[in-house]
Amino acid sequence: MIDKLLSLDTELFLFLNGLGSKTYDGMWLLITSQANWTPLFLVLLYLIYKKLGTKQTLYLLLSIAILITFTDQVTNLFKNGFQRLRPCNNPDIKDVMRIVQSRGSFSFFSGHATTSMAVTVLIFNTIKQYYKHAYLLFLWPLIFAYSRIYLGLHYPIDIVTGYTFGAISGYAAYKIYRKVQQKYFPLTSINTTI
């Protein structure tokens, strides 16, 4: 059963990875770099600050930092525990796939997918009452994590598992954030929805 699942995973990876083209390689290299998402992060920071104020925004940023540290460490534990080769390092397929970028670390599961989904779930649940289109935030982890398949760094199962763990972690972090917020940093007012 597991062998069949991994075989299907590899086939899906080769299909998705094979859709790429040299024309778009540069764009996907830009997309996969977290630093290039800084404008989005700054806009989000402004929107959060506008609704929550300085104290609440700083508290949320602290929660995000703790969440990123947690998901990053757990992801590394899984990667080192499972030691699944990245597609770009897999001798069975590396000659028939597009390798745009290489990494020496292991593949299962994707840190990009995990962290981006965890942070998105936390932020979404925090701001959805203020912004009716907050669900559009989920485009970020979808595009961000797909870049890992495009570049030849992750299999689809790595991405889906990362999304799942990230969503669970992000929602748990949100629940903890709200409990601590209500006890120690209560909101003084609620702004209207945009």
CNS distance restraints for C-alpha pairs under 8 A (distance, minus, plus):
assign (resid   1 and name CA) (resid   5 and name CA) 6.23 0.50 0.50
assign (resid   2 and name CA) (resid   6 and name CA) 6.11 0.50 0.50
assign (resid   3 and name CA) (resid   7 and name CA) 6.05 0.50 0.50
assign (resid   4 and name CA) (resid   8 and name CA) 6.20 0.50 0.50
assign (resid   5 and name CA) (resid   9 and name CA) 6.07 0.50 0.50
assign (resid   6 and name CA) (resid  10 and name CA) 6.15 0.50 0.50
assign (resid   7 and name CA) (resid  11 and name CA) 6.27 0.50 0.50
assign (resid   8 and name CA) (resid  12 and name CA) 6.10 0.50 0.50
assign (resid   9 and name CA) (resid  13 and name CA) 6.06 0.50 0.50
assign (resid   9 and name CA) (resid 155 and name CA) 6.55 0.50 0.50
assign (resid   9 and name CA) (resid 156 and name CA) 6.21 0.50 0.50
assign (resid   9 and name CA) (resid 157 and name CA) 6.38 0.50 0.50
assign (resid  10 and name CA) (resid  14 and name CA) 6.13 0.50 0.50
assign (resid  10 and name CA) (resid 155 and name CA) 6.76 0.50 0.50
assign (resid  11 and name CA) (resid  15 and name CA) 6.26 0.50 0.50
assign (resid  12 and name CA) (resid  16 and name CA) 6.16 0.50 0.50
assign (resid  12 and name CA) (resid 156 and name CA) 7.16 0.50 0.50
assign (resid  13 and name CA) (resid  17 and name CA) 5.78 0.50 0.50
assign (resid  13 and name CA) (resid 149 and name CA) 6.78 0.50 0.50
assign (resid  13 and name CA) (resid 155 and name CA) 5.49 0.50 0.50
assign (resid  13 and name CA) (resid 156 and name CA) 6.08 0.50 0.50
assign (resid  14 and name CA) (resid  18 and name CA) 5.70 0.50 0.50
assign (resid  14 and name CA) (resid  97 and name CA) 6.28 0.50 0.50
assign (resid  15 and name CA) (resid  19 and name CA) 6.56 0.50 0.50
assign (resid  16 and name CA) (resid  20 and name CA) 7.57 0.50 0.50
assign (resid  16 and name CA) (resid 149 and name CA) 7.06 0.50 0.50
assign (resid  16 and name CA) (resid 150 and name CA) 6.91 0.50 0.50
assign (resid  17 and name CA) (resid  97 and name CA) 6.86 0.50 0.50
assign (resid  17 and name CA) (resid  98 and name CA) 6.41 0.50 0.50
assign (resid  17 and name CA) (resid 149 and name CA) 5.88 0.50 0.50
assign (resid  17 and name CA) (resid 150 and name CA) 4.81 0.50 0.50
assign (resid  17 and name CA) (resid 151 and name CA) 7.24 0.50 0.50
assign (resid  17 and name CA) (resid 152 and name CA) 6.60 0.50 0.50
assign (resid  18 and name CA) (resid  97 and name CA) 6.55 0.50 0.50
assign (resid  18 and name CA) (resid  98 and name CA) 6.44 0.50 0.50
assign (resid  18 and name CA) (resid 150 and name CA) 7.95 0.50 0.50
assign (resid  19 and name CA) (resid 150 and name CA) 7.98 0.50 0.50
assign (resid  20 and name CA) (resid  24 and name CA) 7.08 0.50 0.50
assign (resid  20 and name CA) (resid  25 and name CA) 7.42 0.50 0.50
assign (resid  20 and name CA) (resid  98 and name CA) 7.59 0.50 0.50
assign (resid  20 and name CA) (resid 150 and name CA) 6.38 0.50 0.50
assign (resid  21 and name CA) (resid  25 and name CA) 6.44 0.50 0.50
assign (resid  22 and name CA) (resid  26 and name CA) 7.78 0.50 0.50
assign (resid  24 and name CA) (resid  28 and name CA) 6.44 0.50 0.50
assign (resid  25 and name CA) (resid  29 and name CA) 6.19 0.50 0.50
assign (resid  25 and name CA) (resid 100 and name CA) 6.95 0.50 0.50
assign (resid  25 and name CA) (resid 151 and name CA) 7.79 0.50 0.50
assign (resid  26 and name CA) (resid  30 and name CA) 6.33 0.50 0.50
assign (resid  27 and name CA) (resid  31 and name CA) 6.27 0.50 0.50
assign (resid  28 and name CA) (resid  32 and name CA) 6.11 0.50 0.50
assign (resid  28 and name CA) (resid 147 and name CA) 5.80 0.50 0.50
assign (resid  28 and name CA) (resid 150 and name CA) 7.41 0.50 0.50
assign (resid  28 and name CA) (resid 151 and name CA) 7.39 0.50 0.50
assign (resid  29 and name CA) (resid  33 and name CA) 6.72 0.50 0.50
assign (resid  29 and name CA) (resid 147 and name CA) 7.63 0.50 0.50
assign (resid  29 and name CA) (resid 151 and name CA) 7.59 0.50 0.50
assign (resid  30 and name CA) (resid  36 and name CA) 6.42 0.50 0.50
assign (resid  31 and name CA) (resid  36 and name CA) 6.78 0.50 0.50
assign (resid  31 and name CA) (resid  37 and name CA) 7.59 0.50 0.50
assign (resid  31 and name CA) (resid 143 and name CA) 7.72 0.50 0.50
assign (resid  31 and name CA) (resid 144 and name CA) 6.28 0.50 0.50
assign (resid  31 and name CA) (resid 147 and name CA) 6.74 0.50 0.50
assign (resid  32 and name CA) (resid 144 and name CA) 5.80 0.50 0.50
assign (resid  32 and name CA) (resid 145 and name CA) 7.65 0.50 0.50
assign (resid  32 and name CA) (resid 147 and name CA) 5.62 0.50 0.50
assign (resid  32 and name CA) (resid 148 and name CA) 6.96 0.50 0.50
assign (resid  33 and name CA) (resid  37 and name CA) 7.39 0.50 0.50
assign (resid  34 and name CA) (resid  38 and name CA) 7.33 0.50 0.50
assign (resid  37 and name CA) (resid  41 and name CA) 6.44 0.50 0.50
assign (resid  38 and name CA) (resid  42 and name CA) 6.08 0.50 0.50
assign (resid  39 and name CA) (resid  43 and name CA) 6.23 0.50 0.50
assign (resid  40 and name CA) (resid  44 and name CA) 6.15 0.50 0.50
assign (resid  41 and name CA) (resid  45 and name CA) 6.03 0.50 0.50
assign (resid  42 and name CA) (resid  46 and name CA) 6.18 0.50 0.50
assign (resid  43 and name CA) (resid  47 and name CA) 6.22 0.50 0.50
assign (resid  44 and name CA) (resid  48 and name CA) 6.02 0.50 0.50
assign (resid  45 and name CA) (resid  49 and name CA) 5.98 0.50 0.50
assign (resid  45 and name CA) (resid  57 and name CA) 7.86 0.50 0.50
assign (resid  46 and name CA) (resid  50 and name CA) 5.98 0.50 0.50
assign (resid  47 and name CA) (resid  51 and name CA) 6.53 0.50 0.50
assign (resid  48 and name CA) (resid  52 and name CA) 5.85 0.50 0.50
assign (resid  48 and name CA) (resid  53 and name CA) 7.65 0.50 0.50
assign (resid  48 and name CA) (resid  57 and name CA) 6.48 0.50 0.50
assign (resid  48 and name CA) (resid 127 and name CA) 7.05 0.50 0.50
assign (resid  49 and name CA) (resid  53 and name CA) 4.83 0.50 0.50
assign (resid  49 and name CA) (resid  54 and name CA) 6.14 0.50 0.50
assign (resid  49 and name CA) (resid  56 and name CA) 7.84 0.50 0.50
assign (resid  49 and name CA) (resid  57 and name CA) 5.57 0.50 0.50
assign (resid  51 and name CA) (resid 130 and name CA) 7.27 0.50 0.50
assign (resid  51 and name CA) (resid 190 and name CA) 7.64 0.50 0.50
assign (resid  51 and name CA) (resid 191 and name CA) 6.00 0.50 0.50
assign (resid  52 and name CA) (resid  56 and name CA) 5.42 0.50 0.50
assign (resid  52 and name CA) (resid  57 and name CA) 5.98 0.50 0.50
assign (resid  52 and name CA) (resid 187 and name CA) 7.71 0.50 0.50
assign (resid  53 and name CA) (resid  57 and name CA) 6.01 0.50 0.50
assign (resid  54 and name CA) (resid  58 and name CA) 6.14 0.50 0.50
assign (resid  55 and name CA) (resid  59 and name CA) 6.27 0.50 0.50
assign (resid  56 and name CA) (resid  60 and name CA) 6.13 0.50 0.50
assign (resid  56 and name CA) (resid 185 and name CA) 7.23 0.50 0.50
assign (resid  56 and name CA) (resid 187 and name CA) 7.56 0.50 0.50
assign (resid  57 and name CA) (resid  61 and name CA) 6.12 0.50 0.50
assign (resid  58 and name CA) (resid  62 and name CA) 6.21 0.50 0.50
assign (resid  59 and name CA) (resid  63 and name CA) 6.32 0.50 0.50
assign (resid  60 and name CA) (resid  64 and name CA) 6.19 0.50 0.50
assign (resid  60 and name CA) (resid 177 and name CA) 7.75 0.50 0.50
assign (resid  61 and name CA) (resid  65 and name CA) 6.19 0.50 0.50
assign (resid  62 and name CA) (resid  66 and name CA) 6.29 0.50 0.50
assign (resid  63 and name CA) (resid  67 and name CA) 6.11 0.50 0.50
assign (resid  63 and name CA) (resid 173 and name CA) 7.51 0.50 0.50
assign (resid  63 and name CA) (resid 177 and name CA) 6.81 0.50 0.50
assign (resid  64 and name CA) (resid  68 and name CA) 6.07 0.50 0.50
assign (resid  64 and name CA) (resid 119 and name CA) 6.43 0.50 0.50
assign (resid  64 and name CA) (resid 122 and name CA) 7.74 0.50 0.50
assign (resid  65 and name CA) (resid  69 and name CA) 6.23 0.50 0.50
assign (resid  66 and name CA) (resid  70 and name CA) 6.16 0.50 0.50
assign (resid  67 and name CA) (resid  71 and name CA) 6.13 0.50 0.50
assign (resid  67 and name CA) (resid 118 and name CA) 7.45 0.50 0.50
assign (resid  67 and name CA) (resid 119 and name CA) 7.35 0.50 0.50
assign (resid  67 and name CA) (resid 169 and name CA) 7.64 0.50 0.50
assign (resid  67 and name CA) (resid 170 and name CA) 7.30 0.50 0.50
assign (resid  67 and name CA) (resid 173 and name CA) 6.81 0.50 0.50
assign (resid  68 and name CA) (resid  72 and name CA) 5.88 0.50 0.50
assign (resid  68 and name CA) (resid 115 and name CA) 5.99 0.50 0.50
assign (resid  68 and name CA) (resid 118 and name CA) 7.82 0.50 0.50
assign (resid  68 and name CA) (resid 119 and name CA) 7.37 0.50 0.50
assign (resid  69 and name CA) (resid  73 and name CA) 6.17 0.50 0.50
assign (resid  70 and name CA) (resid  74 and name CA) 6.25 0.50 0.50
assign (resid  71 and name CA) (resid  75 and name CA) 5.96 0.50 0.50
assign (resid  71 and name CA) (resid 111 and name CA) 7.68 0.50 0.50
assign (resid  71 and name CA) (resid 114 and name CA) 6.73 0.50 0.50
assign (resid  71 and name CA) (resid 115 and name CA) 6.14 0.50 0.50
assign (resid  71 and name CA) (resid 118 and name CA) 7.81 0.50 0.50
assign (resid  71 and name CA) (resid 166 and name CA) 7.15 0.50 0.50
assign (resid  71 and name CA) (resid 169 and name CA) 7.41 0.50 0.50
assign (resid  72 and name CA) (resid  76 and name CA) 6.27 0.50 0.50
assign (resid  72 and name CA) (resid 111 and name CA) 6.34 0.50 0.50
assign (resid  72 and name CA) (resid 114 and name CA) 7.96 0.50 0.50
assign (resid  72 and name CA) (resid 115 and name CA) 6.95 0.50 0.50
assign (resid  73 and name CA) (resid  77 and name CA) 6.30 0.50 0.50
assign (resid  74 and name CA) (resid  78 and name CA) 6.36 0.50 0.50
assign (resid  75 and name CA) (resid  79 and name CA) 6.14 0.50 0.50
assign (resid  75 and name CA) (resid 108 and name CA) 7.99 0.50 0.50
assign (resid  75 and name CA) (resid 109 and name CA) 6.37 0.50 0.50
assign (resid  75 and name CA) (resid 110 and name CA) 7.22 0.50 0.50
assign (resid  75 and name CA) (resid 111 and name CA) 5.89 0.50 0.50
assign (resid  75 and name CA) (resid 114 and name CA) 7.67 0.50 0.50
assign (resid  76 and name CA) (resid  80 and name CA) 6.04 0.50 0.50
assign (resid  76 and name CA) (resid 111 and name CA) 7.89 0.50 0.50
assign (resid  77 and name CA) (resid  81 and name CA) 5.88 0.50 0.50
assign (resid  78 and name CA) (resid  82 and name CA) 5.89 0.50 0.50
assign (resid  78 and name CA) (resid  83 and name CA) 7.92 0.50 0.50
assign (resid  78 and name CA) (resid 108 and name CA) 6.64 0.50 0.50
assign (resid  78 and name CA) (resid 109 and name CA) 6.82 0.50 0.50
assign (resid  79 and name CA) (resid  83 and name CA) 5.48 0.50 0.50
assign (resid  79 and name CA) (resid  84 and name CA) 7.07 0.50 0.50
assign (resid  79 and name CA) (resid 105 and name CA) 7.89 0.50 0.50
assign (resid  79 and name CA) (resid 106 and name CA) 5.40 0.50 0.50
assign (resid  79 and name CA) (resid 107 and name CA) 6.19 0.50 0.50
assign (resid  79 and name CA) (resid 108 and name CA) 5.13 0.50 0.50
assign (resid  79 and name CA) (resid 109 and name CA) 6.25 0.50 0.50
assign (resid  80 and name CA) (resid 106 and name CA) 6.87 0.50 0.50
assign (resid  82 and name CA) (resid 108 and name CA) 6.78 0.50 0.50
assign (resid  83 and name CA) (resid 106 and name CA) 5.45 0.50 0.50
assign (resid  83 and name CA) (resid 107 and name CA) 7.18 0.50 0.50
assign (resid  83 and name CA) (resid 108 and name CA) 7.21 0.50 0.50
assign (resid  84 and name CA) (resid 106 and name CA) 5.52 0.50 0.50
assign (resid  84 and name CA) (resid 107 and name CA) 5.40 0.50 0.50
assign (resid  84 and name CA) (resid 108 and name CA) 5.84 0.50 0.50
assign (resid  85 and name CA) (resid  89 and name CA) 5.95 0.50 0.50
assign (resid  85 and name CA) (resid  90 and name CA) 5.81 0.50 0.50
assign (resid  85 and name CA) (resid 105 and name CA) 7.81 0.50 0.50
assign (resid  85 and name CA) (resid 106 and name CA) 5.24 0.50 0.50
assign (resid  85 and name CA) (resid 107 and name CA) 5.66 0.50 0.50
assign (resid  86 and name CA) (resid  90 and name CA) 6.22 0.50 0.50
assign (resid  86 and name CA) (resid 103 and name CA) 7.69 0.50 0.50
assign (resid  86 and name CA) (resid 104 and name CA) 7.98 0.50 0.50
assign (resid  86 and name CA) (resid 105 and name CA) 7.47 0.50 0.50
assign (resid  86 and name CA) (resid 106 and name CA) 5.64 0.50 0.50
assign (resid  86 and name CA) (resid 107 and name CA) 4.61 0.50 0.50
assign (resid  86 and name CA) (resid 152 and name CA) 7.71 0.50 0.50
assign (resid  86 and name CA) (resid 153 and name CA) 5.59 0.50 0.50
assign (resid  86 and name CA) (resid 154 and name CA) 5.93 0.50 0.50
assign (resid  86 and name CA) (resid 155 and name CA) 7.64 0.50 0.50
assign (resid  87 and name CA) (resid  93 and name CA) 7.02 0.50 0.50
assign (resid  87 and name CA) (resid  94 and name CA) 6.60 0.50 0.50
assign (resid  87 and name CA) (resid 107 and name CA) 7.81 0.50 0.50
assign (resid  87 and name CA) (resid 152 and name CA) 5.81 0.50 0.50
assign (resid  87 and name CA) (resid 153 and name CA) 5.81 0.50 0.50
assign (resid  87 and name CA) (resid 154 and name CA) 6.21 0.50 0.50
assign (resid  87 and name CA) (resid 155 and name CA) 6.86 0.50 0.50
assign (resid  88 and name CA) (resid  93 and name CA) 7.90 0.50 0.50
assign (resid  88 and name CA) (resid  94 and name CA) 5.50 0.50 0.50
assign (resid  88 and name CA) (resid  99 and name CA) 5.99 0.50 0.50
assign (resid  88 and name CA) (resid 101 and name CA) 7.79 0.50 0.50
assign (resid  88 and name CA) (resid 102 and name CA) 6.01 0.50 0.50
assign (resid  88 and name CA) (resid 103 and name CA) 7.70 0.50 0.50
assign (resid  88 and name CA) (resid 152 and name CA) 5.47 0.50 0.50
assign (resid  88 and name CA) (resid 153 and name CA) 6.03 0.50 0.50
assign (resid  89 and name CA) (resid  94 and name CA) 6.52 0.50 0.50
assign (resid  89 and name CA) (resid 102 and name CA) 7.71 0.50 0.50
assign (resid  89 and name CA) (resid 104 and name CA) 7.69 0.50 0.50
assign (resid  90 and name CA) (resid  94 and name CA) 5.69 0.50 0.50
assign (resid  91 and name CA) (resid  95 and name CA) 7.47 0.50 0.50
assign (resid  93 and name CA) (resid  97 and name CA) 6.32 0.50 0.50
assign (resid  94 and name CA) (resid  98 and name CA) 7.72 0.50 0.50
assign (resid  94 and name CA) (resid  99 and name CA) 7.46 0.50 0.50
assign (resid  97 and name CA) (resid 152 and name CA) 7.56 0.50 0.50
assign (resid  98 and name CA) (resid 151 and name CA) 7.30 0.50 0.50
assign (resid  98 and name CA) (resid 152 and name CA) 6.46 0.50 0.50
assign (resid  99 and name CA) (resid 151 and name CA) 5.98 0.50 0.50
assign (resid  99 and name CA) (resid 152 and name CA) 5.14 0.50 0.50
assign (resid 100 and name CA) (resid 150 and name CA) 7.80 0.50 0.50
assign (resid 100 and name CA) (resid 151 and name CA) 4.74 0.50 0.50
assign (resid 100 and name CA) (resid 152 and name CA) 6.38 0.50 0.50
assign (resid 101 and name CA) (resid 151 and name CA) 5.51 0.50 0.50
assign (resid 101 and name CA) (resid 152 and name CA) 6.58 0.50 0.50
assign (resid 101 and name CA) (resid 153 and name CA) 7.07 0.50 0.50
assign (resid 102 and name CA) (resid 152 and name CA) 7.39 0.50 0.50
assign (resid 102 and name CA) (resid 153 and name CA) 6.65 0.50 0.50
assign (resid 103 and name CA) (resid 153 and name CA) 7.12 0.50 0.50
assign (resid 107 and name CA) (resid 153 and name CA) 7.18 0.50 0.50
assign (resid 107 and name CA) (resid 154 and name CA) 5.85 0.50 0.50
assign (resid 107 and name CA) (resid 155 and name CA) 7.62 0.50 0.50
assign (resid 107 and name CA) (resid 158 and name CA) 6.74 0.50 0.50
assign (resid 108 and name CA) (resid 154 and name CA) 7.78 0.50 0.50
assign (resid 108 and name CA) (resid 157 and name CA) 7.95 0.50 0.50
assign (resid 108 and name CA) (resid 158 and name CA) 5.10 0.50 0.50
assign (resid 109 and name CA) (resid 114 and name CA) 7.95 0.50 0.50
assign (resid 109 and name CA) (resid 157 and name CA) 7.65 0.50 0.50
assign (resid 109 and name CA) (resid 158 and name CA) 4.24 0.50 0.50
assign (resid 109 and name CA) (resid 159 and name CA) 6.64 0.50 0.50
assign (resid 109 and name CA) (resid 161 and name CA) 6.25 0.50 0.50
assign (resid 109 and name CA) (resid 162 and name CA) 5.56 0.50 0.50
assign (resid 110 and name CA) (resid 114 and name CA) 6.17 0.50 0.50
assign (resid 110 and name CA) (resid 145 and name CA) 7.91 0.50 0.50
assign (resid 110 and name CA) (resid 154 and name CA) 6.81 0.50 0.50
assign (resid 110 and name CA) (resid 158 and name CA) 5.17 0.50 0.50
assign (resid 110 and name CA) (resid 159 and name CA) 5.50 0.50 0.50
assign (resid 110 and name CA) (resid 161 and name CA) 7.65 0.50 0.50
assign (resid 110 and name CA) (resid 162 and name CA) 5.29 0.50 0.50
assign (resid 111 and name CA) (resid 115 and name CA) 5.89 0.50 0.50
assign (resid 111 and name CA) (resid 162 and name CA) 6.68 0.50 0.50
assign (resid 112 and name CA) (resid 116 and name CA) 5.92 0.50 0.50
assign (resid 112 and name CA) (resid 141 and name CA) 7.94 0.50 0.50
assign (resid 112 and name CA) (resid 144 and name CA) 7.16 0.50 0.50
assign (resid 112 and name CA) (resid 145 and name CA) 5.90 0.50 0.50
assign (resid 112 and name CA) (resid 148 and name CA) 7.98 0.50 0.50
assign (resid 112 and name CA) (resid 162 and name CA) 7.77 0.50 0.50
assign (resid 113 and name CA) (resid 117 and name CA) 5.98 0.50 0.50
assign (resid 113 and name CA) (resid 141 and name CA) 6.25 0.50 0.50
assign (resid 113 and name CA) (resid 142 and name CA) 7.98 0.50 0.50
assign (resid 113 and name CA) (resid 144 and name CA) 7.35 0.50 0.50
assign (resid 113 and name CA) (resid 145 and name CA) 4.99 0.50 0.50
assign (resid 113 and name CA) (resid 159 and name CA) 5.58 0.50 0.50
assign (resid 113 and name CA) (resid 160 and name CA) 7.77 0.50 0.50
assign (resid 113 and name CA) (resid 162 and name CA) 4.98 0.50 0.50
assign (resid 113 and name CA) (resid 163 and name CA) 5.39 0.50 0.50
assign (resid 113 and name CA) (resid 166 and name CA) 7.24 0.50 0.50
assign (resid 114 and name CA) (resid 118 and name CA) 6.02 0.50 0.50
assign (resid 114 and name CA) (resid 159 and name CA) 7.78 0.50 0.50
assign (resid 114 and name CA) (resid 161 and name CA) 7.90 0.50 0.50
assign (resid 114 and name CA) (resid 162 and name CA) 4.16 0.50 0.50
assign (resid 114 and name CA) (resid 163 and name CA) 5.23 0.50 0.50
assign (resid 114 and name CA) (resid 164 and name CA) 7.54 0.50 0.50
assign (resid 114 and name CA) (resid 165 and name CA) 6.24 0.50 0.50
assign (resid 114 and name CA) (resid 166 and name CA) 4.24 0.50 0.50
assign (resid 114 and name CA) (resid 167 and name CA) 7.65 0.50 0.50
assign (resid 115 and name CA) (resid 119 and name CA) 6.08 0.50 0.50
assign (resid 115 and name CA) (resid 162 and name CA) 7.93 0.50 0.50
assign (resid 115 and name CA) (resid 166 and name CA) 6.03 0.50 0.50
assign (resid 116 and name CA) (resid 120 and name CA) 6.03 0.50 0.50
assign (resid 116 and name CA) (resid 140 and name CA) 7.39 0.50 0.50
assign (resid 116 and name CA) (resid 141 and name CA) 5.13 0.50 0.50
assign (resid 116 and name CA) (resid 144 and name CA) 7.71 0.50 0.50
assign (resid 116 and name CA) (resid 166 and name CA) 7.43 0.50 0.50
assign (resid 117 and name CA) (resid 121 and name CA) 6.04 0.50 0.50
assign (resid 117 and name CA) (resid 138 and name CA) 7.60 0.50 0.50
assign (resid 117 and name CA) (resid 141 and name CA) 5.56 0.50 0.50
assign (resid 117 and name CA) (resid 162 and name CA) 7.92 0.50 0.50
assign (resid 117 and name CA) (resid 163 and name CA) 5.69 0.50 0.50
assign (resid 117 and name CA) (resid 166 and name CA) 5.05 0.50 0.50
assign (resid 117 and name CA) (resid 167 and name CA) 5.67 0.50 0.50
assign (resid 117 and name CA) (resid 170 and name CA) 7.24 0.50 0.50
assign (resid 118 and name CA) (resid 122 and name CA) 6.32 0.50 0.50
assign (resid 118 and name CA) (resid 163 and name CA) 7.76 0.50 0.50
assign (resid 118 and name CA) (resid 165 and name CA) 7.81 0.50 0.50
assign (resid 118 and name CA) (resid 166 and name CA) 4.10 0.50 0.50
assign (resid 118 and name CA) (resid 167 and name CA) 5.11 0.50 0.50
assign (resid 118 and name CA) (resid 168 and name CA) 7.38 0.50 0.50
assign (resid 118 and name CA) (resid 169 and name CA) 5.85 0.50 0.50
assign (resid 118 and name CA) (resid 170 and name CA) 3.98 0.50 0.50
assign (resid 118 and name CA) (resid 171 and name CA) 7.43 0.50 0.50
assign (resid 119 and name CA) (resid 123 and name CA) 6.11 0.50 0.50
assign (resid 119 and name CA) (resid 166 and name CA) 7.84 0.50 0.50
assign (resid 119 and name CA) (resid 170 and name CA) 6.03 0.50 0.50
assign (resid 120 and name CA) (resid 124 and name CA) 5.75 0.50 0.50
assign (resid 120 and name CA) (resid 137 and name CA) 6.49 0.50 0.50
assign (resid 120 and name CA) (resid 138 and name CA) 6.54 0.50 0.50
assign (resid 120 and name CA) (resid 141 and name CA) 7.49 0.50 0.50
assign (resid 120 and name CA) (resid 170 and name CA) 7.43 0.50 0.50
assign (resid 121 and name CA) (resid 125 and name CA) 6.09 0.50 0.50
assign (resid 121 and name CA) (resid 167 and name CA) 6.06 0.50 0.50
assign (resid 121 and name CA) (resid 170 and name CA) 5.15 0.50 0.50
assign (resid 121 and name CA) (resid 171 and name CA) 6.08 0.50 0.50
assign (resid 121 and name CA) (resid 174 and name CA) 7.87 0.50 0.50
assign (resid 122 and name CA) (resid 126 and name CA) 6.27 0.50 0.50
assign (resid 122 and name CA) (resid 170 and name CA) 4.96 0.50 0.50
assign (resid 122 and name CA) (resid 171 and name CA) 6.03 0.50 0.50
assign (resid 122 and name CA) (resid 173 and name CA) 6.68 0.50 0.50
assign (resid 122 and name CA) (resid 174 and name CA) 5.16 0.50 0.50
assign (resid 123 and name CA) (resid 127 and name CA) 6.15 0.50 0.50
assign (resid 124 and name CA) (resid 128 and name CA) 5.50 0.50 0.50
assign (resid 124 and name CA) (resid 134 and name CA) 6.06 0.50 0.50
assign (resid 124 and name CA) (resid 135 and name CA) 6.81 0.50 0.50
assign (resid 124 and name CA) (resid 137 and name CA) 7.07 0.50 0.50
assign (resid 125 and name CA) (resid 129 and name CA) 7.92 0.50 0.50
assign (resid 125 and name CA) (resid 171 and name CA) 7.89 0.50 0.50
assign (resid 125 and name CA) (resid 174 and name CA) 6.99 0.50 0.50
assign (resid 126 and name CA) (resid 174 and name CA) 7.40 0.50 0.50
assign (resid 127 and name CA) (resid 131 and name CA) 6.25 0.50 0.50
assign (resid 127 and name CA) (resid 134 and name CA) 6.95 0.50 0.50
assign (resid 128 and name CA) (resid 132 and name CA) 6.22 0.50 0.50
assign (resid 128 and name CA) (resid 133 and name CA) 7.65 0.50 0.50
assign (resid 128 and name CA) (resid 134 and name CA) 5.39 0.50 0.50
assign (resid 128 and name CA) (resid 135 and name CA) 7.57 0.50 0.50
assign (resid 129 and name CA) (resid 193 and name CA) 6.40 0.50 0.50
assign (resid 130 and name CA) (resid 191 and name CA) 6.85 0.50 0.50
assign (resid 130 and name CA) (resid 192 and name CA) 6.00 0.50 0.50
assign (resid 130 and name CA) (resid 193 and name CA) 4.04 0.50 0.50
assign (resid 130 and name CA) (resid 194 and name CA) 6.11 0.50 0.50
assign (resid 131 and name CA) (resid 193 and name CA) 5.30 0.50 0.50
assign (resid 131 and name CA) (resid 194 and name CA) 5.03 0.50 0.50
assign (resid 132 and name CA) (resid 193 and name CA) 6.70 0.50 0.50
assign (resid 132 and name CA) (resid 194 and name CA) 6.40 0.50 0.50
assign (resid 138 and name CA) (resid 142 and name CA) 6.52 0.50 0.50
assign (resid 139 and name CA) (resid 143 and name CA) 6.10 0.50 0.50
assign (resid 140 and name CA) (resid 144 and name CA) 5.77 0.50 0.50
assign (resid 141 and name CA) (resid 145 and name CA) 5.68 0.50 0.50
assign (resid 142 and name CA) (resid 146 and name CA) 6.11 0.50 0.50
assign (resid 143 and name CA) (resid 147 and name CA) 6.40 0.50 0.50
assign (resid 144 and name CA) (resid 148 and name CA) 7.44 0.50 0.50
assign (resid 145 and name CA) (resid 149 and name CA) 7.39 0.50 0.50
assign (resid 145 and name CA) (resid 159 and name CA) 6.53 0.50 0.50
assign (resid 146 and name CA) (resid 150 and name CA) 6.35 0.50 0.50
assign (resid 146 and name CA) (resid 159 and name CA) 7.83 0.50 0.50
assign (resid 147 and name CA) (resid 151 and name CA) 6.04 0.50 0.50
assign (resid 148 and name CA) (resid 152 and name CA) 6.27 0.50 0.50
assign (resid 148 and name CA) (resid 153 and name CA) 5.15 0.50 0.50
assign (resid 148 and name CA) (resid 154 and name CA) 5.46 0.50 0.50
assign (resid 149 and name CA) (resid 153 and name CA) 5.82 0.50 0.50
assign (resid 149 and name CA) (resid 154 and name CA) 5.08 0.50 0.50
assign (resid 149 and name CA) (resid 155 and name CA) 6.13 0.50 0.50
assign (resid 149 and name CA) (resid 156 and name CA) 7.04 0.50 0.50
assign (resid 154 and name CA) (resid 158 and name CA) 6.03 0.50 0.50
assign (resid 154 and name CA) (resid 159 and name CA) 7.05 0.50 0.50
assign (resid 155 and name CA) (resid 159 and name CA) 6.72 0.50 0.50
assign (resid 156 and name CA) (resid 160 and name CA) 6.18 0.50 0.50
assign (resid 157 and name CA) (resid 161 and name CA) 5.85 0.50 0.50
assign (resid 158 and name CA) (resid 162 and name CA) 6.02 0.50 0.50
assign (resid 159 and name CA) (resid 163 and name CA) 6.08 0.50 0.50
assign (resid 160 and name CA) (resid 164 and name CA) 6.15 0.50 0.50
assign (resid 161 and name CA) (resid 165 and name CA) 6.13 0.50 0.50
assign (resid 162 and name CA) (resid 166 and name CA) 5.78 0.50 0.50
assign (resid 163 and name CA) (resid 167 and name CA) 5.90 0.50 0.50
assign (resid 164 and name CA) (resid 168 and name CA) 6.25 0.50 0.50
assign (resid 165 and name CA) (resid 169 and name CA) 6.01 0.50 0.50
assign (resid 166 and name CA) (resid 170 and name CA) 5.82 0.50 0.50
assign (resid 167 and name CA) (resid 171 and name CA) 6.06 0.50 0.50
assign (resid 168 and name CA) (resid 172 and name CA) 6.11 0.50 0.50
assign (resid 169 and name CA) (resid 173 and name CA) 5.99 0.50 0.50
assign (resid 170 and name CA) (resid 174 and name CA) 6.12 0.50 0.50
assign (resid 171 and name CA) (resid 175 and name CA) 6.31 0.50 0.50
assign (resid 172 and name CA) (resid 176 and name CA) 6.28 0.50 0.50
assign (resid 173 and name CA) (resid 177 and name CA) 5.86 0.50 0.50
assign (resid 174 and name CA) (resid 178 and name CA) 6.10 0.50 0.50
assign (resid 175 and name CA) (resid 179 and name CA) 6.32 0.50 0.50
assign (resid 176 and name CA) (resid 180 and name CA) 6.18 0.50 0.50
assign (resid 177 and name CA) (resid 181 and name CA) 5.84 0.50 0.50
assign (resid 178 and name CA) (resid 182 and name CA) 5.97 0.50 0.50
assign (resid 179 and name CA) (resid 183 and name CA) 6.31 0.50 0.50
assign (resid 180 and name CA) (resid 184 and name CA) 5.87 0.50 0.50
assign (resid 180 and name CA) (resid 185 and name CA) 7.21 0.50 0.50
assign (resid 181 and name CA) (resid 185 and name CA) 4.50 0.50 0.50
assign (resid 181 and name CA) (resid 186 and name CA) 5.53 0.50 0.50
assign (resid 181 and name CA) (resid 187 and name CA) 7.86 0.50 0.50
assign (resid 182 and name CA) (resid 186 and name CA) 4.66 0.50 0.50
assign (resid 182 and name CA) (resid 187 and name CA) 7.53 0.50 0.50
